């Protein structure tokens, strides 16, 4: 039986049948509701003297309904202006809702909104859908993995398995344990090297002129050697040919390097997810050779200041540097 409110006619029936001495169950069968509904109606809408008047009961019910009706969250212009700005910054609705709840701007203190409300607000209007849909993460067809096929990649000699990685790195209990990968542009002509800290999700990205061992190693050296020792503890890579010199790479970076098992991308899930976020700004159709260092820094800046649910809706910048992102 679906939920519904009692009408004025039904309240008149309740009044007359109760006056004639019918039981709650008999009244409920006549009205078409549960007997508990009749009991609540007679109790909640009774007069001060304890009697039941259908007209007074209808007035009390209407006043309660008006009191519980609230202005929809999407009717607050300040709140929705903030939502629109963050969507344009490519924050997800869940990140926006979490940030408003945990660390709201001064003019939004006391307000809240759920991520489902934001999605309904976007999809509920065609113009808003056209405006904000490009900023949302859209699932794409996953790449098929070559299950049952022999690996065509050459074996990397001297590599250290991820099975040897420390407990602290596996549990994300400290800063400085990084995951690295490369991102390839349109036509395989442009390349990026990305490194993500496992604990804070802080990302560093740099351009390389070729996806080969020597230029990738040099870029990793320039990127990671600048970090203090307490934020440079280990690096986990995949089995790409650009990482084919692990012993030399360990010597250049002065930190242990671990390799995930072939075709086990989930062992480097932090980096894979971050590369997916990067693809919001630089899709696979983008020519990475045309991306300037300033543009790349701007994108990385935006990613590091987006709140993450896994960080309690703090940003990677705040966790990595232990200070507000501003």
C-alpha positions in Angstrom: 0.0 0.0 0.0 1.6 3.3 -1.1 1.8 6.2 1.2 -0.7 9.1 0.9 -2.2 11.8 3.0 -5.8 11.6 4.4 -8.3 13.8 2.7 -11.1 16.0 4.2 -13.8 13.4 3.2 -11.8 10.6 4.8 -11.5 12.6 8.0 -15.3 13.1 8.0 -15.7 9.3 7.7 -13.3 8.7 10.6 -15.2 11.2 12.7 -18.6 9.6 12.1 -17.5 6.0 12.4 -15.5 6.7 15.6 -18.6 8.5 17.0 -20.7 5.4 16.3 -18.2 3.2 18.1 -16.4 1.4 15.2 -12.9 0.0 15.9 -9.7 1.3 14.3 -9.5 -1.8 12.1 -13.1 -1.3 10.8 -12.5 2.4 10.1 -9.2 1.5 8.3 -10.9 -1.0 6.0 -13.6 1.6 5.1 -11.1 4.4 4.4 -8.5 2.1 2.7 -5.5 2.5 5.0 -3.7 0.8 7.8 -5.3 0.8 11.3 -2.2 2.4 12.7 -2.9 5.4 10.4 -6.3 5.8 12.1 -4.7 5.7 15.6 -2.1 8.3 14.7 -4.7 10.6 13.1 -6.9 10.5 16.2 -4.0 11.1 18.5 -2.1 13.8 16.6 -5.1 15.9 15.6 -7.1 15.7 18.8 -8.3 18.9 20.3 -7.2 20.3 23.7 -10.2 18.6 25.3 -9.3 15.3 23.7 -12.1 15.2 21.1 -11.7 14.8 17.3 -13.0 17.4 14.9 -12.4 16.7 11.1 -12.1 20.5 10.2 -9.6 21.2 12.9 -7.7 18.0 12.0 -7.4 19.1 8.4 -6.1 22.6 9.5 -3.5 21.0 11.8 -2.3 18.6 9.0 -2.0 21.5 6.5 0.1 23.6 8.9 2.5 20.7 9.6 2.9 20.1 5.9 3.7 23.8 5.2 6.2 23.8 8.1 8.1 20.9 6.7 8.2 22.2 3.1 11.6 23.8 2.6 12.9 25.9 -0.2 14.8 23.7 -2.6 18.6 23.8 -2.2 18.9 24.7 -5.9 16.9 27.9 -5.2 19.8 29.4 -3.3 21.7 31.6 -5.8 24.9 31.9 -3.8 25.1 28.1 -3.4 24.4 27.3 -7.0 26.8 29.9 -8.2 29.5 28.2 -6.1 28.4 24.8 -7.6 28.7 26.2 -11.1 32.1 27.6 -10.5 33.4 24.4 -9.1 31.9 22.3 -11.9 33.7 24.6 -14.3 36.9 23.8 -12.4 36.1 20.1 -13.1 35.2 19.2 -9.5 32.8 16.2 -9.3 29.4 16.8 -7.7 30.5 14.6 -4.8 33.6 16.7 -4.3 31.6 19.8 -4.3 29.0 18.5 -1.8 31.7 17.2 0.5 33.6 20.4 0.4 30.4 22.5 1.2 29.7 20.1 4.2 33.3 19.9 5.6 34.9 23.2 4.7 32.4 25.7 3.3 33.2 29.2 2.1 32.3 31.9 4.6 29.1 33.0 2.7 27.9 29.3 2.6 28.3 28.4 6.2 25.2 26.5 7.4 24.1 25.4 3.9 24.4 21.9 2.5 23.7 20.1 -0.7 24.0 16.5 -1.9 25.7 15.2 -5.0 22.5 13.7 -6.2 20.8 17.1 -6.0 23.6 18.6 -8.1 23.3 15.9 -10.7 19.5 16.4 -10.9 20.1 20.1 -11.2 22.4 19.6 -14.2 20.3 17.0 -16.0 17.0 18.8 -15.2 17.7 21.6 -17.7 18.9 21.2 -21.3 21.0 24.4 -21.2 22.7 23.5 -17.9 23.3 20.0 -19.3 25.0 21.5 -22.4 27.0 23.9 -20.2 28.3 21.5 -17.5 28.3 18.0 -19.1 31.8 18.6 -20.7 33.2 19.1 -17.2 31.9 15.8 -15.8 33.8 12.6 -15.9 32.3 10.4 -18.6 33.0 6.7 -18.6 34.6 5.5 -21.8 34.9 2.0 -23.3 37.7 0.2 -21.3 40.7 -1.1 -23.1 40.6 -4.9 -23.5 43.3 -6.7 -21.6 45.1 -9.5 -23.4 44.0 -12.3 -21.0 45.4 -15.7 -22.0 48.0 -14.1 -24.4 51.7 -14.2 -23.8 53.3 -10.9 -23.0 55.0 -9.2 -26.0 57.0 -6.9 -23.8 60.6 -7.6 -23.2 61.6 -8.6 -19.8 63.1 -5.8 -17.6 66.3 -7.1 -16.0 67.1 -6.2 -12.4 63.7 -5.0 -11.5 62.4 -5.1 -7.9 58.9 -6.6 -7.5 56.1 -4.7 -5.8 55.9 -7.7 -3.5 59.0 -6.3 -1.8 57.5 -2.9 -1.1 57.3 -1.8 2.5 54.2 -2.1 4.7 54.1 1.7 5.1 54.0 2.3 1.4 51.2 -0.4 0.9 49.1 1.1 3.7 49.6 4.7 2.6 50.7 5.6 6.1 53.4 8.1 5.1 54.2 10.7 2.4 56.8 10.0 -0.2 55.7 6.7 -1.8 55.1 7.6 -5.4 53.5 5.9 -8.4 54.8 6.8 -11.9 53.5 6.4 -15.4 53.5 8.0 -18.9 50.6 9.6 -20.7 50.5 9.5 -24.5 48.9 12.0 -26.8 47.2 11.9 -30.2 49.2 9.9 -32.7 51.7 8.9 -30.0 53.6 12.1 -30.7 53.4 13.8 -27.3 54.2 12.4 -23.9 53.9 13.3 -20.3 55.5 11.7 -17.2 53.2 11.7 -14.2 54.0 10.9 -10.5 51.4 10.6 -7.8 52.0 10.4 -4.1 50.0 7.4 -2.7 49.1 9.0 0.6 48.1 12.5 -0.4 47.2 11.9 -4.1 49.5 14.9 -4.9 50.4 14.8 -8.6 53.4 16.1 -10.6 53.4 16.0 -14.4 56.1 17.0 -16.9 56.5 16.8 -20.6 59.1 14.6 -22.3 60.1 14.8 -25.9 60.1 11.0 -26.3 58.7 8.0 -24.5 62.1 6.3 -24.1 64.2 5.2 -21.2 66.8 8.0 -21.3 64.5 11.1 -21.5 62.0 9.6 -19.0 64.8 8.9 -16.5 66.2 12.4 -16.8 62.7 14.0 -16.4 62.0 11.8 -13.3 65.4 12.8 -11.9 64.7 16.5 -12.3 61.3 16.1 -10.8 61.8 13.9 -7.8 65.3 14.8 -6.7 64.0 18.3 -5.8 61.8 16.9 -3.1 63.0 16.6 0.5 64.1 13.1 1.7 61.0 12.7 3.8 58.8 13.1 0.7 60.9 10.9 -1.5 60.9 7.3 -0.2 59.9 5.0 -3.1 58.6 4.8 -6.7 56.3 2.2 -8.2 56.2 1.8 -12.0 54.6 -0.4 -14.6 56.5 -2.6 -17.1 56.7 -0.1 -20.0 59.9 0.0 -22.1 60.5 3.6 -20.9 61.3 2.2 -17.5 63.6 -0.5 -18.8 66.7 0.6 -16.8 65.7 0.2 -13.2 69.2 -0.1 -11.7 70.3 3.1 -13.5 67.1 4.8 -12.5 67.5 3.9 -8.9 71.0 5.4 -8.9 69.8 8.6 -10.5 66.8 9.1 -8.2 68.5 7.7 -5.1 65.4 5.8 -3.9 64.1 2.2 -4.3 62.0 1.5 -7.4 59.3 -1.2 -7.5 57.5 -2.7 -10.5 53.9 -3.9 -10.6 53.1 -7.3 -12.0 52.4 -7.2 -15.8 48.8 -6.3 -16.6 48.0 -5.6 -12.9 47.1 -2.0 -13.3 45.1 -2.0 -10.1 48.4 -2.3 -8.2 49.1 1.2 -9.3 45.5 2.4 -9.0 46.3 5.8 -7.6 48.3 6.7 -10.7 45.8 5.2 -13.1 42.9 7.1 -11.5 44.9 10.4 -11.6 45.7 9.9 -15.2 42.0 9.5 -15.8 41.4 12.9 -14.1 44.2 14.4 -16.2 42.3 13.1 -19.3 39.4 15.5 -18.4 41.7 18.3 -19.4 43.8 16.5 -22.0 41.7 13.8 -23.8 43.2 11.1 -25.9 42.4 13.2 -29.0 44.6 16.1 -27.6 47.9 16.9 -29.3 50.3 17.0 -26.3 53.0 18.5 -28.4 51.0 21.7 -28.4 50.5 21.8 -24.6 52.8 24.4 -23.1 54.5 24.0 -19.7 52.4 26.8 -18.3 49.2 25.1 -19.5 50.4 21.8 -17.9 51.2 23.6 -14.6 47.7 25.2 -14.6 46.1 21.8 -15.0 48.2 20.2 -12.3 47.5 23.1 -10.1 43.7 22.6 -10.5 44.0 18.8 -9.9 46.0 19.3 -6.7 43.4 21.7 -5.3 40.4 19.6 -6.0 39.0 18.0 -2.8 39.0 14.2 -2.6 36.5 12.0 -0.8 39.3 9.6 0.2 41.1 12.6 2.0 38.0 13.7 3.9 37.4 16.3 1.2 40.7 17.9 1.7 42.8 18.7 -1.4 46.0 16.8 -2.2 47.9 20.1 -1.8 46.6 20.6 1.7 47.6 17.0 2.7 51.0 17.1 1.0 52.0 20.5 2.3 49.8 20.4 5.5 48.4 23.9 4.8 45.2 25.3 3.2 45.2 25.6 -0.6 43.5 29.0 -0.6 
